[in-house]
Amino acid sequence: MRNIMYLRPIFLGIFSFLILTVSRGEMISPLKIPLLMSANFGELRPNHFHSGIDLKTQGRIGLPVYAMDDGYVSRVVVSPWGFGRAVYINHSSGLTTVYGHLDRFAPFIDEIVRRQQYEQEDFSIDCEFAEGEIPVAQGNIIGYSGNSGSSGGPHLHLDIRDTDTQDPMDPQEWLSPLITDDVAPEVRNLVFYTHEGVMGNTTRRMERKAVRASAGSYSIGESVPVWGDVSFGIEAYDRMTGTTNKYGVHQVDLYIDDSLFFSTYIYRYSFDETRYINSFAEEGVIMRTYIAPGNRLKSIYKQVENRGILHVDEERAYRCRYVLTDYDGNSSSVEFSLIGKLQEPPLPKKEGIYFSYAVDNLYKKDDFGIFVPAGALYENLDFTRRKIPSKKYCSDIHIIAPSVPPLHKAAEISVRLTEDKLSDKRQYYLVRLDDDRSYPVCGEYANGWYKAKITEFGSYAVSVDTLPPTILPIAPDKWSTREKVILKISDDQSGLKSYRGEIDGKFVLFELDGKTGRISYRLESNRVKKGSEHTLHVVVYDMCGNEQSYTNSFVW
């Protein structure tokens, strides 16, 4: 995309301005232990770039977490997913710090949060606060580290954002003196893609394993024969001192014949851009040079020639070199060459219906329909759909192809039922089939059809859920001595929608751990009278309207 290259001086000027408009600030560490990261800024994740860094907490839960600077609590989030328990603090420097996956809040925050939860009668809340409502000073304990939300193990997630835009920035800018790194990135694989060209005996994709030649130096062996248009991809990870974790690569530069052809630098981005990672990274791991026409990601690209596509039209060697650099300047390189070899490219095959990334696309035939809005696709494609009769489901299995990255916007599909016998139409739901597993996609029934929004192509069918969720009490004989009521709730079909717990007819706040499916309530003497028999009642609903309840008595 040459217009990106031509705009480079202006873009880099804007890039520098965006960095300089936010004061760096003098911040302290949020933890009083030696800092080690389990994940860094900008790592490739499903549907998003990692918005901060993950700090190890020595495998423990309950370490004090400190406000990094003076400010005020601007937002508090509690959820079984995502950041779990999180505190947002706005600072006069123009920055916002975010502390995620907390086990619990400091008492002065927890009191306000619990009041809000009881007012809303909901464990999950998202509350915003004005300046002056909850002031904090640098070094105040604002919570304790944990494993809440979608965390895969005890750690502290830390974001540093521009308060005005909420753009996340690399926290290493503020914490780098406290983090040691003298290990260079590691290269795994190179991938080559043709664009109406030809490459050896294949026409689309070739993968080569990178072999370490010496410290920081890699190669892939034989040259790659190419004719026509080719783009590149690299699978690589950063490494750091004192850990075995693998991280995202801070900067990637690709040189062709000693000229910079492509460059990315991940320091700051907008949340509006983050889903474009599905076009940037193949299968979430391979960073591509090719910029699809529907890829609007801007902030990470430093330089791009011809949309990341090299035109090979000379019978000669094209010398290529990737250089990968981490935040502390440690770098690795992998050298390889393309050999321009005149070959006749195959004629492109057109098998389906033309779908454009730039406009709305509608397909409807007999028992199936799909609407793909403009901007959902990253590039044009030949859409195909086939169906397989099924006795297991209430519709045929509809296979939407070709395989493409997850959609940038949701598409809507309509599937006609082949069997429509349920009186309660809420009990129908859509499933996405992947090998031997199925994933619920809930929408709505309408006159013999089921409609739902989907974010990826694949195989879909209409299923039925007539079974209620399950509720399993965990060690009820110990509720009184532990002063904690614990149950496990689950639904193996359409999935859980909501739950509610009461003791003696009054709402009590059960906390949900999304990873384990356990809900728990720590008995409170100001809400549950001590020394009495009590009646617990819990009701759980799934996404298809099925209901399950559990009632039991206990003494506390």
N, C-alpha and C positions, 0 to 999 in steps of 0.2 A: 504494500500500500504506500506508494510513493508520497502521497500527500502527508502521511504521518512523518516521513523522513524530512520533508520540506518544512514542516512545522516544528521541527525539533528545537531550534533556538528559542522560539516563543514558548513552547511547552516546558522546556527546562527552566525558563525564567519564571513561569507560573509555578512550577514545581518548587523552586527555591523560595518563592514568595510565600507559598502555603506553609512551608516549614518555618520560615522566619516570622510569620505573623503570630505564632504562638510562642510565648516566653518559655525558655527551657525550664526555669524554676529550680529551686534547690530542694530536692526531695530526699527523703530517707527511705531505707528499705522497709517494705511492709512486714518483713519477718526478721527476727533477731537470731538467725542461724546462718551459717555459710550458704550462699545462694548457688543452687544447681537447678538447671532447667530440665524439665521433661519434654517441653515443646517450645518452639520459638515462634516469632511473629511471621505471619504470612504463609505458614505451612499449608500444603494442599489438603483440604478436607472435603468430604462429600458436600457438594453444592456451595461451598464457601471457603474463603481463605481464613486461616486462624487469626482472630482479631487481637490477640495479645500473646503473652508468654505464660507457660505453666511452670510454677516454682515448686520444686519438691519439698515435702514437709517431713523428710526422714521416715516415710512410711507411716506416719502418725496422724491422728486426728486430735484437734484441740489446741494447736499452737496459737498463741495470741497473734492477731493480725492488726497492724498499726496503720493509722492514717498517714499517708506519705507527706502531707502538707496541710496547713491550715485550710479550712473551708467549711462547707456545710453539706449535710446529706441531702442530695437532690432527688434521689429515687431509691426505692427498695423493692426488690422482686423476690417472690417465693414461688417456686414451681417444682413439680416432681421431675422436670426435664431441664434441658439447657443448663443455665448457670446455677440451678437449684436456689440456694439462698445467696443473694448478691446485694452488695451495697455500692451505690454510686455517690461519689463526693465531687462537688464542683469547687475549684480553687480559683483564687483571684488572678493567677497566672494565665487564665484562659484555658486551663486543662481540666479534664474530668478523669478521675481514677475509678476503676471498677474492680471490685474484689469478689470473685465468684467461687461457687462450690463450698461456701461456709457451712460448718456444722451447726453453728448457732450465732446469733447476734449478741453484741454487748447489751447488758440489761437496759440501758437508756434507749436503745433502738428497739430491742425486743418488746418492751412494754407498749410502744406505739404500734408496732406491727401486729401484735396479738389483738390489740383493741380493734384494729382495722379488720383483721380476719374474723373476729366475732361479729362485728357489725355487718360484714358481708356474708357471714356464715359459709366461708370458703377458705380452704387451706391455701389455694393459689391466689396470689394478689400481685398487683403492680401499682405501687403508690408513688406519687411525685410530691415533693415538698419544696416550699419556697425558702429563699434565703432568710436565715434567722430562726427558722423553726427547729432545726436540729444542727446547731453549730458543732464543729469539731476542731480540735487543735492538732497540730503536727505531733505525732507520737501517741495520740489517744488510741486505746484499744477499741476497735469498732466491731470486732467479731473474733471467731475462732475457726481455724482452718478445718476443712472437712472433706467430704466425698459426696456431697449432695448433688441432685440433678443428674445430668448425663455423664458425670465424671466416671472415668475408668479406674480410679484409684485415688487415695488421699493426695491432694495437692491444692495449691492456691492458683487460681487463674487470675491474671492481672491484665487489664486493659488500661491504656492511657490514650485519651481521646481529646480532640479539639472540641471544646464545649459548644461552640457556635454551630459547627457542622456535624458533630458526633463522628467525624472521621477517625478511625483508629490509627495510631502511630506506633512505631516500634519502641516498646519500653526499654530496650537495651540502650537507647539514647540517654536514658537517665540512670540506668543501673549497671552499665558496662564496667565501671571501675570495680564492681563487686563480683563480677563474673569472669572467671579465667577461661580462656580458649586459645589453645595453640595447635589445634588439630584441623587439618584441611578437609574440604568436602570429599566425598567418595562418589565415584561414577559407577553406575551399574550397567546401563544399556543405552545404545543409540538406536533411533528409529528413523527410517527414511520413508517418505510418502511421495508418490507421484501424483501429478495433477494433469491428466490427459497426456501423460508421457509414458515412458517404459523404463523398467529397471530390472536388468538381468532377466530371469524367467518369470518375474512377477510384474504385475501392472499397478499395484496399489501400495503395498507396504512391505518393508523389509526391516528386520530387527537384528542387530549385532551386539554381542556381549562385549563390554569393555574389559580389557585385561590390564592390570596394574603392572607397569614396566619398572617404575621406581617411585620413590616418595613424591606424591603429588603429580605423577605423570601416568597417563593411560593411553592405550591404543586399541584398535579393533581389528588389526590384521589386514586382510586383503582389501584392496580398493573396491569401491562400489561402482559398477558400470551403469551409467544413466544417460538418457537422452530426453530432452524436453524439460518440463517444469518439475522441480522437486522441492520439498520442504523437509524440515528436520524436527526431531524430538529427542529429548534426553531424560533418562531416569537417573537422578542423582540425589544424594542426601548430604547434609552437613553432619559433622561429628564434633563433639566438644570434650574438653579435658574433664576427667573425673567421672564420666558417665558412659554407659553403653547405648544410650538412646540415639536415635537418628532424627534429624531435624530438616526443616526446609532450607533451601539454598537462597542466600540473601541476594546475590547478583549472578546473572548468567550472561555471558558475552560469547557470541559466535563470530569468528573471523573467517572470511573467504579470501584467499590470496592476500592475506595480511591486512585486509580492509574490514572494518567493523560492519557486519551485515545485520546483526540482530542483538538487542540487549534489553534485559529486564532488571529492575532494581526495586525490591519490595521494601518500602519504608512506610508508606501511607496509602490508604485507599478509601473509597467511599462504600458504605454498606449497599448503596444502590447498584454498585458494580460487582459485588462479591459473587453473585450466581454465574457471572460470565466465566468463572473458573471452569465450568463444564465444557466450554469451547477451548480454553487455554490448555487444559490438562486432560489428556486422553486417559480414561479409566482412573482418573484421580491421581496418577503418579508420573505420567510422561509429559513434560513441559514442551509444548509445541511452538515452533516459530510461526506457523501459518496462522494468519488472522482471518477468520471467516468473515464474510460480508456482514453478518448479523452480530458479530462480536463487538460490543461497544465499550469494552474495557479499555481504559486509557491510562490510569495512574501508574501502572507498573512498567509500561514500555518506555525505555529511554531512546531507543533507535530501532527502526524497522525499515528494511528495504523491500519494496515490492510485495507488501503484505506477507513477508516471511518466505516468499517463494523464489528460488534460484532458477534462472533459465539457463539450461545447459545446451549450448548450440555449437560448441567447438570440440573437435576431437583432440582433447588434451587432458592433463591432470589438473583438477581444481583442488588446491591445498586448503584444508579446512581445520579449524581449531576452536574447540569450546574451552572457555576459561570460566571456572566457577569460583566465586569469592564469598567468604562468610563475613559477618559483621566486623570481625577483628582483623580482616585483611588476609587471613590464610586462604591460599588458593590452590586449585588443582587444574590440570588441563588434560584434554584428550585430543590427540591429533589423528586425522584420517584424511583420506582423499577420495574424490569422485573421479571417475574416468569417463570423459565424454566419449560415448560409443554410439555412432549413428545406427539407429534402429527404427523400424517402422512402428509407431504406436498403434495399438489395437483400436478399432472403432468403438466408441462408447456404446454401451448397451442401455437402451431405454425400455424398461419393463413395466413401469407403473404409470401413475397419474402425476403430473407435474404439480408440486407444491412449492410455493415461493415463500422465502423467509420474510419478504417485505410487505405482503398483503395477507388478508384473511383467506383461509382455505376451507372449503366445505366439501365433504364427500358424504353421499347418502345413497344406499342401495339396499332394497329389500328389508333386511333385518338388522342393519347396522348403519350408524352415522357417526361422523366425527367432524368437529369444528376446531381448527387450529388457527388461533388469532395471529395477526401480524406481530412479528417479534418473538414468537415462541420458538421458532427454528433459528439456528445460526447460519444456515445456508440452504439453498434450494435442494430439493430431493425428488426422487421418483417414488411416490407413495404406493404401497401395495397392501392389500388386506386379503386374507384367506380365512376360511372357517373349517372347524372340525366338529362333526356331530358329537354330542356328549349325552350320556345317560346319567352322569354324576351330577350335572348342573342343570339349572332351569333355563339354560340357553345353550346355543352352540358356543364353542370356544373360538373367539375371534383373535387372530394373530395380526397385529399391526406391525408393519415393517417399512423400511429397513431399520436395522439397529442404528440408533442415533444417540448422541449424548442426551441426558435429561433435558426436558424442555425448559426454556427460560420463563415462559408463562404457561399456565395450565391450559390444556385443551379439554374440550367436553365431548364425551362419547355417549352414544345412545345405543342400547342393545335391546332387541326385542326378545321377550321371553318365549320359549317354546313350550313351557309348562307354567301355567298361572293358576294355581289351585288354592293359594293361601287367602284366607279371609282378612287377615291382618297384613296389609301390604308393606308395613314397616319392616317386616321380617325378611324381606329381600335385601340383598346387598351385593355389590360387585367385588370380585376378587381378581387380583393380578397373579398369574401363575408363573412360577420360576422354578424349574426343575420339579422337585417333589414338594415344594412349599407353596403356600398361598398367602397373599397379603390382602387384608380388607381395604376396600376403597368405597367409602359410604357416600351415597348421593340420595336420589329419591325416585320412587316409582311413579309412573304416569301412564295410565291407559295401556297397559300391557308392555310398556317399555321401562327400562331402567336407565337413568341418566346420572352421570357422575363426572367430576373433573379429575383428570389424570395429569401427571407430570413426566411420564416417560412412556415410550412405546413398549409393546410386548404382547403377551397373551392375556385376554380378559374373558370372564364369564360371569353369569349371574348365579349367586348361591343363595342359600336359605339359612337363617339362624332362628331357630325356635326354642333354643335352650337358654335358660337363665344363667347368669354368672354364678361363680362359686364363691363361697365365703368359708374360710377355714380358721377357727380360733387357734391361736398359738399358745400352748401351755396355760389354759385358763385357770388352773389350780394355783398358779403363781402370780396372777394379776395383783392380788392384794399385797403380797409380800414385796413384790417388785414395784408396786404402785404404778403399774403401767399395763394398759390393755392393748393387746396386739392381735391382729387378724390378718390373714392373707386373702386378698381378693383377686380374681382372675376371670378372664373370658377367652376361650380358645378360638372363637369364630369372629364375630364382627368387632370385638374389642370393647374395653370398658369406656363408658361415657361419664358417669358421675357416681358419687357415693355420699352418704350422709350418716352421721352417728349421733345418737342421743343416749343420755343416761337420765333415767327417771323423767322421760318426756321432754328434756331440754337439750338443745344442741350443744355438743362438745366438739372441740377441734381435733379431729384425727388427722395426723400428718401422713402423707403418702410418699413412700420411697418408690420411685418409678422403676428402679432396677430390680427390686425384689418383689414388688407388688404388695408389700406389707403396709398396713395402716396402723398407726399407734397413737394412743392418747395417754399422756402422763397425768395421773389423777391429781386434781387440784382441790384443796380443801375449801377454797372460796366458791367452788362450783358444785362439788360433790361432798355431801355431809359425811364426815368420817365416823366410823363406828356403827354403820347401818347397812342393811341389805339394799342393794340397788339393782335396777333393771336396765340392762344394756339392749339397745335396739339399733341395728345397722341395716341399711337398705342400699343396694347396689344396682345400677342400671347399665345395660350394654347399649351399643350404638343402634340396635334394632328394636329398642323399646322393651326388651325382656327384663324382668325384675326379679331380684332375689333378696330375701330378708333373713336376718338372724337375730334371735332374741335369747338372752340368757340372764340369769341372776348371779350376783356375786356379792360378797361381803367385804367392806373396806372401812 
